[in-house]
Amino acid sequence: MKVERVSRTQSVVDGLLDEIIAGRLVAGETLPAEADLATLLGVSRLTLREGVRLLQAQGVIVAVPGSRHRVAPVDEWTGLEAVVRLARSGGARRRSSLDLIDMRVMFETGAAELAAPRCTDEHIAQLESRLELMRTAHHNGDVPGFVDADLAFHDVIFAAADNRILVASVRPLTTMLQDSRTETSSVRDIREHAIAEHAAVLEAMRTRSADAAREAMASHMRQTRDDLLHYVLGE
């Protein structure tokens, strides 16, 4: 019963976010009456209130004393789940794609810098294995396999960085990263560039030099941005 209740509450969160992202619930305006919202989402008023509280915690909905709650402007949202849902919507595709790369530059170059002097021979062996899987998937035209190996390569670096807060910060973005990698990796030239850049990162990791690893990862991120703009966004 508890699992079912949590699932229903999450359905309220998802449903309200869908309404907001679609523009049917507008920032700055008050929410419809509680009874109407509960009917729209097919839940009880109690479940609706629980979902609304979760969105309040993410800054999406703001309580207004003596009145109905209102939808907050997007730039006031604080919850990663809500921001990622918005970013994955069609109307925000270009902005979200570039925002994601900017975020990756900060996280991944720092992770590589931390990981290089801390990585073990086992980490190096894992990176070699993931890179070989990327090459095999590319040769076979296996885009999902390529994406899985690509993500796994970066996961090894995050693990080698040995920073639990860093890993926890990146984990909520997994779905968005998977989607963006699938889109870009569908292009053969991008896969070839990615293999070359990953190989350079691996060589830098072998040196155990923090500076070399950071620069190699920064180069990878620059290539990723250039490929996105040229091959995917057509700029």
Rosetta silent file (secondary structure, phi, psi, omega in degrees, C-alpha in Angstrom):
SEQUENCE: MKVERVSRTQSVVDGLLDEIIAGRLVAGETLPAEADLATLLGVSRLTLREGVRLLQAQGVIVAVPGSRHRVAPVDEWTGLEAVVRLARSGGARRRSSLDLIDMRVMFETGAAELAAPRCTDEHIAQLESRLELMRTAHHNGDVPGFVDADLAFHDVIFAAADNRILVASVRPLTTMLQDSRTETSSVRDIREHAIAEHAAVLEAMRTRSADAAREAMASHMRQTRDDLLHYVLGE
SCORE:     score description
SCORE:     0.000 S_00000001
   1 L     0.000  -40.897 -178.426    0.000    0.000    0.000 S_00000001
   2 H   -64.472  -41.630  179.025    2.799    2.416    0.863 S_00000001
   3 H   -61.923  -42.105  179.756    4.524    1.806   -2.480 S_00000001
   4 H   -63.003  -39.341 -179.176    1.247    2.402   -4.320 S_00000001
   5 H   -66.517  -42.050  177.638    0.705    5.649   -2.427 S_00000001
   6 H   -61.619  -40.482  179.803    4.203    6.897   -3.274 S_00000001
   7 H   -63.107  -41.691  178.883    3.552    5.995   -6.915 S_00000001
   8 H   -65.992  -40.021  178.227    0.293    7.958   -6.943 S_00000001
   9 H   -63.216  -41.935  178.413    2.001   10.957   -5.363 S_00000001
  10 H   -64.622  -32.865  178.059    4.726   10.827   -8.010 S_00000001
  11 H   -65.510  -31.318  175.675    2.027   10.698  -10.673 S_00000001
  12 H   -67.340  -46.205  177.862    0.729   14.002   -9.296 S_00000001
  13 H   -57.387  -48.946 -179.432    4.217   15.515   -9.518 S_00000001
  14 H   -62.461  -43.396 -177.765    4.614   14.225  -13.080 S_00000001
  15 H   -64.873  -43.589  179.485    1.135   15.340  -14.092 S_00000001
  16 H   -67.703  -39.695  176.991    1.497   18.859  -12.731 S_00000001
  17 H   -63.006  -40.080  177.210    4.932   19.249  -14.297 S_00000001
  18 H   -60.005  -43.187 -179.756    3.496   18.112  -17.630 S_00000001
  19 H   -64.535  -39.988 -179.508    0.745   20.715  -17.345 S_00000001
  20 H   -69.537  -46.571 -177.955    3.229   23.458  -16.488 S_00000001
  21 H   -64.531  -34.574  179.080    5.735   22.539  -19.207 S_00000001
  22 L   -76.447   -9.620  178.452    2.924   22.355  -21.773 S_00000001
  23 L    86.170    7.654  178.311    1.818   25.853  -20.760 S_00000001
  24 L   -80.894  -23.716  167.640   -1.603   24.802  -19.532 S_00000001
  25 L  -114.966  123.416 -168.022   -0.606   25.938  -16.047 S_00000001
  26 L  -106.797  138.962  178.177    1.184   29.272  -16.343 S_00000001
  27 L   -56.581  134.665  179.198    3.923   30.749  -14.164 S_00000001
  28 L    92.549  -19.127 -179.549    2.619   33.477  -11.900 S_00000001
  29 L   -93.907  155.456  179.238   -0.983   32.310  -12.097 S_00000001
  30 E   -75.207  153.719  176.642   -2.834   30.527   -9.326 S_00000001
  31 L   -70.632  153.994  172.940   -3.520   26.814   -9.547 S_00000001
  32 L   -59.799  168.595  178.560   -7.043   25.652  -10.375 S_00000001
  33 L   -57.233  146.663 -176.654   -9.288   24.675   -7.482 S_00000001
  34 H   -53.940  -43.715 -178.671   -8.092   21.615   -5.581 S_00000001
  35 H   -62.620  -40.013 -179.257  -11.151   19.564   -6.552 S_00000001
  36 H   -67.501  -40.787  178.952  -10.649   20.353  -10.235 S_00000001
  37 H   -65.887  -41.391  179.584   -6.952   19.424  -10.131 S_00000001
  38 H   -61.827  -40.844  178.377   -7.663   16.176   -8.297 S_00000001
  39 H   -66.724  -42.557  179.614  -10.235   15.253  -10.944 S_00000001
  40 H   -58.707  -41.103 -175.434   -7.866   16.193  -13.770 S_00000001
  41 H   -92.927   -5.765  177.307   -5.105   13.974  -12.376 S_00000001
  42 L    68.935   37.927 -179.740   -7.418   11.181  -11.238 S_00000001
  43 L  -132.520  170.268  176.219   -6.312   11.209   -7.600 S_00000001
  44 L   -76.814  165.031  177.723   -7.753   12.014   -4.194 S_00000001
  45 H   -64.212  -35.063  179.312   -7.369   15.454   -2.662 S_00000001
  46 H   -62.325  -45.825  179.352   -5.004   13.986   -0.052 S_00000001
  47 H   -65.096  -39.223  177.442   -2.722   12.560   -2.742 S_00000001
  48 H   -59.047  -45.731 -178.956   -2.897   15.838   -4.650 S_00000001
  49 H   -61.735  -38.658  179.098   -1.769   17.764   -1.570 S_00000001
  50 H   -64.081  -41.917  177.827    1.187   15.416   -1.092 S_00000001
  51 H   -65.198  -41.507  178.538    2.266   15.949   -4.691 S_00000001
  52 H   -62.527  -39.070  177.908    1.874   19.712   -4.401 S_00000001
  53 H   -62.105  -39.628  178.157    4.043   19.676   -1.268 S_00000001
  54 H   -63.270  -39.094  179.116    6.791   17.873   -3.170 S_00000001
  55 H   -73.530  -28.987  172.846    6.663   20.519   -5.895 S_00000001
  56 H   -63.715  -39.758  179.834    6.738   23.258   -3.274 S_00000001
  57 H   -64.841  -24.437  178.936    9.969   21.707   -1.973 S_00000001
  58 L   -95.010    4.575  178.155   11.381   22.005   -5.509 S_00000001
  59 L    76.391    9.239 -177.438   10.342   25.642   -5.813 S_00000001
  60 L   -81.215  -36.566  179.643    7.877   24.883   -8.617 S_00000001
  61 E  -119.782  136.293 -177.350    4.761   25.798   -6.660 S_00000001
  62 E  -114.421  130.945  177.227    4.606   28.648   -4.172 S_00000001
  63 L   -75.192  135.475  178.221    2.190   28.785   -1.261 S_00000001
  64 L  -120.126  109.841 -178.208    0.173   32.007   -1.080 S_00000001
  65 L   -55.261  130.186  177.342   -1.393   32.684    2.360 S_00000001
  66 L    77.792    7.186 -178.986   -5.139   33.138    2.130 S_00000001
  67 L  -148.489  177.023  176.601   -5.270   32.150   -1.515 S_00000001
  68 L   -73.980  152.777  178.716   -4.638   29.256   -3.887 S_00000001
  69 L   -61.702  159.472  176.887   -1.047   28.284   -4.599 S_00000001
  70 E  -125.584  161.591  177.119    0.640   29.694   -7.701 S_00000001
  71 E   -84.791  130.475 -179.167    3.146   28.367  -10.208 S_00000001
  72 L   -80.966  151.630  173.276    6.628   29.854   -9.759 S_00000001
  73 L   -59.433  148.660 -176.178    8.657   31.232  -12.696 S_00000001
  74 H   -56.444  -38.130 -176.621   11.072   28.647  -14.094 S_00000001
  75 H   -71.689   -2.496  175.150   14.151   30.589  -12.988 S_00000001
  76 H  -101.060   -4.979  179.512   12.975   30.191   -9.380 S_00000001
  77 L   -67.112  138.348 -178.774   12.808   26.389   -9.550 S_00000001
  78 L  -117.460  -15.290 -177.092   15.349   24.728   -7.260 S_00000001
  79 L   -83.206  129.057 -178.206   14.587   21.020   -7.672 S_00000001
  80 H   -62.725  -39.030 -179.571   16.840   19.120  -10.068 S_00000001
  81 H   -57.824  -46.800 -178.334   14.053   16.719  -11.045 S_00000001
  82 H   -66.950  -42.391 -178.979   11.805   19.560  -12.175 S_00000001
  83 H   -64.513  -40.981  178.992   14.575   21.418  -13.998 S_00000001
  84 H   -65.655  -41.015  177.683   15.642   18.261  -15.831 S_00000001
  85 H   -59.461  -43.489  178.403   12.043   17.510  -16.844 S_00000001
  86 H   -63.911  -44.199 -177.433   11.765   21.016  -18.274 S_00000001
  87 H   -62.124  -30.747 -177.945   15.130   20.722  -20.006 S_00000001
  88 L   -83.407   -3.904  179.496   14.064   17.498  -21.727 S_00000001
  89 L   -76.061  152.235 -173.544   10.952   19.107  -23.182 S_00000001
  90 H   -57.383  -41.245 -174.515   10.983   19.852  -26.910 S_00000001
  91 H   -67.984  -18.205 -177.363   10.779   23.645  -26.681 S_00000001
  92 H  -108.981   21.019 -170.764   13.939   23.873  -24.581 S_00000001
  93 H   -59.077  -52.816 -176.406   16.045   21.459  -26.664 S_00000001
  94 H   -63.609  -49.458 -178.203   18.852   23.775  -27.799 S_00000001
  95 H   -60.135  -45.226 -176.991   19.208   25.575  -24.491 S_00000001
  96 H   -67.363  -36.453  179.265   19.118   22.361  -22.474 S_00000001
  97 H   -62.789  -43.734  179.591   21.652   20.636  -24.734 S_00000001
  98 H   -72.832  -36.792  176.135   24.161   23.446  -24.307 S_00000001
  99 H   -61.261  -39.710 -179.106   23.400   23.786  -20.596 S_00000001
 100 H   -64.153  -41.298  178.525   24.089   20.073  -20.182 S_00000001
 101 H   -65.824  -41.280  176.716   27.495   20.388  -21.845 S_00000001
 102 H   -57.864  -42.345  178.285   28.359   23.384  -19.650 S_00000001
 103 H   -64.309  -41.667 -179.622   27.452   21.279  -16.617 S_00000001
 104 H   -63.865  -37.847  177.790   29.529   18.373  -17.920 S_00000001
 105 H   -55.945  -47.291 -177.560   32.559   20.637  -18.370 S_00000001
 106 H   -66.587  -48.146 -177.287   32.414   21.561  -14.689 S_00000001
 107 H   -70.691  -48.676 -167.743   31.727   18.069  -13.351 S_00000001
 108 H   -78.612  -35.542  176.057   33.797   15.947  -15.716 S_00000001
 109 H   -66.957  -39.851  177.059   36.969   18.004  -15.953 S_00000001
 110 H   -65.168  -40.378  178.825   37.033   18.207  -12.165 S_00000001
 111 H   -62.639  -43.438  179.263   36.347   14.480  -11.864 S_00000001
 112 H   -63.130  -40.138  179.483   39.202   13.663  -14.245 S_00000001
 113 H   -62.383  -41.954  178.165   41.543   15.940  -12.309 S_00000001
 114 H   -69.869  -39.372 -171.112   40.650   14.174   -9.050 S_00000001
 115 H   -71.694  -37.807 -171.744   40.675   10.697  -10.572 S_00000001
 116 H   -53.553  -53.503 -178.653   44.063   10.710  -12.317 S_00000001
 117 H   -74.701  -12.761 -177.728   46.306   10.629   -9.217 S_00000001
 118 H  -100.666  -13.841 -172.451   43.850    8.348   -7.386 S_00000001
 119 L   -71.017  148.629 -179.502   43.110    5.800  -10.074 S_00000001
 120 L  -102.012  173.429  174.981   44.354    2.235   -9.716 S_00000001
 121 H   -60.788  -32.774  178.469   45.542   -0.259  -12.295 S_00000001
 122 H   -65.576  -40.374  176.866   42.061   -1.779  -12.089 S_00000001
 123 H   -61.983  -42.638  179.048   40.487    1.547  -13.047 S_00000001
 124 H   -62.002  -42.877  178.714   42.825    1.782  -16.041 S_00000001
 125 H   -61.876  -38.358  178.695   41.886   -1.753  -17.090 S_00000001
 126 H   -67.094  -40.701  177.572   38.191   -0.837  -16.831 S_00000001
 127 H   -63.246  -41.977  177.243   38.710    2.262  -18.980 S_00000001
 128 H   -59.847  -43.161 -179.309   40.524    0.155  -21.586 S_00000001
 129 H   -64.116  -44.346 -179.850   37.657   -2.339  -21.582 S_00000001
 130 H   -64.968  -39.592  179.515   34.987    0.365  -21.981 S_00000001
 131 H   -65.359  -39.752  178.089   36.913    2.012  -24.802 S_00000001
 132 H   -65.183  -37.027  176.078   37.210   -1.311  -26.620 S_00000001
 133 H   -63.980  -37.974  176.283   33.458   -1.811  -26.218 S_00000001
 134 H   -61.543  -45.128 -179.532   32.921    1.621  -27.764 S_00000001
 135 H   -62.358  -43.476 -179.215   35.088    0.674  -30.735 S_00000001
 136 H   -64.841  -44.564  179.744   33.266   -2.620  -31.228 S_00000001
 137 H   -63.503  -39.776  178.080   29.834   -0.999  -30.962 S_00000001
 138 H   -62.584  -46.172  179.785   30.868    1.703  -33.416 S_00000001
 139 H   -59.316  -36.659 -177.682   32.134   -0.870  -35.908 S_00000001
 140 H   -88.440   -1.535 -177.168   28.826   -2.761  -35.637 S_00000001
 141 L    67.576   26.853 -177.149   26.658    0.361  -35.837 S_00000001
 142 L   -93.112   88.560 -176.344   25.293   -0.470  -32.382 S_00000001
 143 H   -64.144  -47.978  178.367   24.296    2.963  -31.059 S_00000001
 144 H   -58.656  -40.344  178.435   22.740    1.771  -27.739 S_00000001
 145 H   -65.178  -37.657  177.923   25.824   -0.358  -27.059 S_00000001
 146 H   -63.924  -45.746 -179.259   28.077    2.582  -27.869 S_00000001
 147 H   -62.679  -44.020  179.117   26.159    4.862  -25.523 S_00000001
 148 H   -60.050  -43.468 -179.688   26.259    2.323  -22.690 S_00000001
 149 H   -67.878  -37.718  177.463   30.020    1.892  -23.084 S_00000001
 150 H   -60.760  -51.873  179.897   30.520    5.680  -23.289 S_00000001
 151 H   -61.851  -39.216 -179.774   28.584    6.284  -20.085 S_00000001
 152 H   -64.776  -37.029  176.524   30.364    3.389  -18.381 S_00000001
 153 H   -57.345  -48.348 -179.276   33.752    4.908  -19.316 S_00000001
 154 H   -69.037  -32.720  177.105   32.826    8.133  -17.548 S_00000001
 155 H   -61.872  -36.525  177.574   31.397    6.214  -14.588 S_00000001
 156 H   -62.098  -40.487  179.718   34.828    4.648  -14.053 S_00000001
 157 H   -66.763  -41.704  177.153   36.368    8.112  -13.848 S_00000001
 158 H   -62.645  -38.916  178.751   33.739    9.267  -11.359 S_00000001
 159 H   -65.795  -41.157 -179.594   34.403    6.132   -9.298 S_00000001
 160 H   -66.961  -28.781  178.178   38.164    6.708   -9.424 S_00000001
 161 H   -63.768  -25.068  173.128   37.660   10.298   -8.234 S_00000001
 162 L    57.559   48.783  178.929   36.431    8.709   -5.000 S_00000001
 163 L  -132.869  106.184 -173.754   34.078   11.531   -4.049 S_00000001
 164 H   -65.220  -33.102  179.782   30.610   10.409   -2.959 S_00000001
 165 H   -67.764  -39.788  177.427   29.107   13.899   -3.176 S_00000001
 166 H   -60.840  -48.030 -179.649   30.279   14.221   -6.771 S_00000001
 167 H   -61.732  -43.194 -179.735   28.737   10.863   -7.706 S_00000001
 168 H   -65.428  -31.205  179.836   25.465   11.722   -5.954 S_00000001
 169 H   -71.330  -34.634 -176.600   25.330   15.063   -7.782 S_00000001
 170 H   -82.660  -32.072 -172.521   25.707   13.462  -11.207 S_00000001
 171 H   -54.140  -40.962 -179.494   23.390   10.474  -10.693 S_00000001
 172 H   -63.138  -15.973 -177.701   20.065   12.386  -11.101 S_00000001
 173 H   -92.439    4.846 -174.029   21.167   13.429  -14.587 S_00000001
 174 H   -54.893  -47.329 -177.065   21.601    9.856  -15.837 S_00000001
 175 H   -63.439  -43.142  179.896   18.430    9.795  -17.950 S_00000001
 176 H   -64.615  -40.745  178.005   19.178   13.145  -19.542 S_00000001
 177 H   -63.811  -40.824  179.748   22.755   12.092  -20.295 S_00000001
 178 H   -62.533  -44.371 -179.442   21.521    8.837  -21.836 S_00000001
 179 H   -63.544  -45.885 -177.074   19.075   10.701  -24.075 S_00000001
 180 H   -67.693  -39.626  178.852   21.613   13.281  -25.235 S_00000001
 181 H   -64.568  -38.572 -179.779   24.309   10.647  -25.894 S_00000001
 182 H   -63.364  -40.722  179.875   21.844    8.572  -27.933 S_00000001
 183 H   -64.401  -48.782 -176.784   21.007   11.571  -30.099 S_00000001
 184 H   -73.313  -36.980 -175.927   24.614   12.547  -30.775 S_00000001
 185 H   -73.448   -7.006  175.009   25.975    9.002  -31.057 S_00000001
 186 L   -71.026  -15.368 -179.954   23.579    8.256  -33.883 S_00000001
 187 L   -94.159  122.967 -175.141   25.985   10.251  -36.083 S_00000001
 188 H   -58.879  -44.931 -178.650   28.941    8.150  -37.280 S_00000001
 189 H   -60.948  -37.804  179.483   31.416   11.045  -37.365 S_00000001
 190 H   -65.264  -40.048  178.120   30.546   11.974  -33.790 S_00000001
 191 H   -61.936  -40.833  179.514   31.214    8.406  -32.646 S_00000001
 192 H   -64.476  -42.032  177.077   34.614    8.491  -34.347 S_00000001
 193 H   -62.888  -42.306 -177.997   35.481   11.792  -32.674 S_00000001
 194 H   -62.527  -40.928  178.976   34.319   10.430  -29.312 S_00000001
 195 H   -61.871  -44.897  179.162   36.539    7.355  -29.606 S_00000001
 196 H   -61.975  -42.202 -178.863   39.594    9.513  -30.342 S_00000001
 197 H   -69.255  -39.513  177.610   38.828   11.837  -27.418 S_00000001
 198 H   -65.240  -37.255  177.329   38.213    8.950  -25.009 S_00000001
 199 H   -62.599  -39.226  178.680   41.497    7.384  -26.066 S_00000001
 200 H   -66.864  -38.383  176.844   43.264   10.652  -25.250 S_00000001
 201 H   -63.484  -43.291  178.909   41.580   10.769  -21.838 S_00000001
 202 H   -59.536  -45.052  179.670   42.710    7.202  -21.170 S_00000001
 203 H   -62.506  -38.350  177.804   46.311    8.056  -22.059 S_00000001
 204 H   -66.741  -38.221  178.206   46.197   11.061  -19.744 S_00000001
 205 H   -64.577  -34.135  179.225   44.817    8.902  -16.942 S_00000001
 206 H   -60.948  -32.650 -177.739   47.718    6.484  -17.409 S_00000001
 207 H   -73.118  -16.960 -175.893   50.152    9.298  -16.564 S_00000001
 208 L    63.717   18.645  179.441   48.362    9.872  -13.234 S_00000001
 209 L   -90.985  121.159  179.491   48.758   13.599  -13.946 S_00000001
 210 H   -62.183  -42.754 -179.028   45.840   15.687  -12.710 S_00000001
 211 H   -65.086  -43.357 -179.297   46.632   18.510  -15.140 S_00000001
 212 H   -65.227  -40.297 -179.658   46.921   16.194  -18.146 S_00000001
 213 H   -67.145  -41.460  179.338   43.668   14.429  -17.296 S_00000001
 214 H   -62.805  -43.550 -178.684   41.812   17.683  -16.825 S_00000001
 215 H   -68.167  -38.291  178.080   43.039   19.048  -20.172 S_00000001
 216 H   -63.857  -41.399  179.002   42.225   15.818  -22.002 S_00000001
 217 H   -69.622  -36.932  177.410   38.701   15.849  -20.617 S_00000001
 218 H   -62.552  -39.857  176.377   38.327   19.552  -21.445 S_00000001
 219 H   -61.985  -42.151  177.679   39.329   18.750  -25.030 S_00000001
 220 H   -60.098  -43.135 -179.480   36.705   15.999  -25.101 S_00000001
 221 H   -67.049  -37.857  177.550   34.045   18.440  -23.890 S_00000001
 222 H   -63.498  -43.358  178.793   35.043   21.026  -26.514 S_00000001
 223 H   -63.795  -39.302  178.961   34.753   18.414  -29.249 S_00000001
 224 H   -61.473  -43.796  178.865   31.388   17.321  -27.871 S_00000001
 225 H   -65.025  -45.362  179.752   30.091   20.879  -27.984 S_00000001
 226 H   -60.632  -43.028 -179.909   31.425   21.465  -31.504 S_00000001
 227 H   -65.999  -39.036  178.871   29.863   18.221  -32.758 S_00000001
 228 H   -61.532  -47.816 -178.199   26.526   19.038  -31.148 S_00000001
 229 H   -64.043  -41.516 -174.335   26.420   22.461  -32.783 S_00000001
 230 H   -80.258  -52.979 -171.585   27.521   21.235  -36.196 S_00000001
 231 H   -86.445  -32.426 -174.135   25.941   17.813  -36.640 S_00000001
 232 H  -100.042  -48.549 -178.255   22.852   17.959  -34.413 S_00000001
 233 L   -89.961  -11.008  175.258   21.786   21.589  -34.150 S_00000001
 234 L    66.800   37.759 -178.782   23.039   22.500  -37.630 S_00000001
 235 L  -108.999    0.000    0.000   24.854   25.675  -36.625 S_00000001
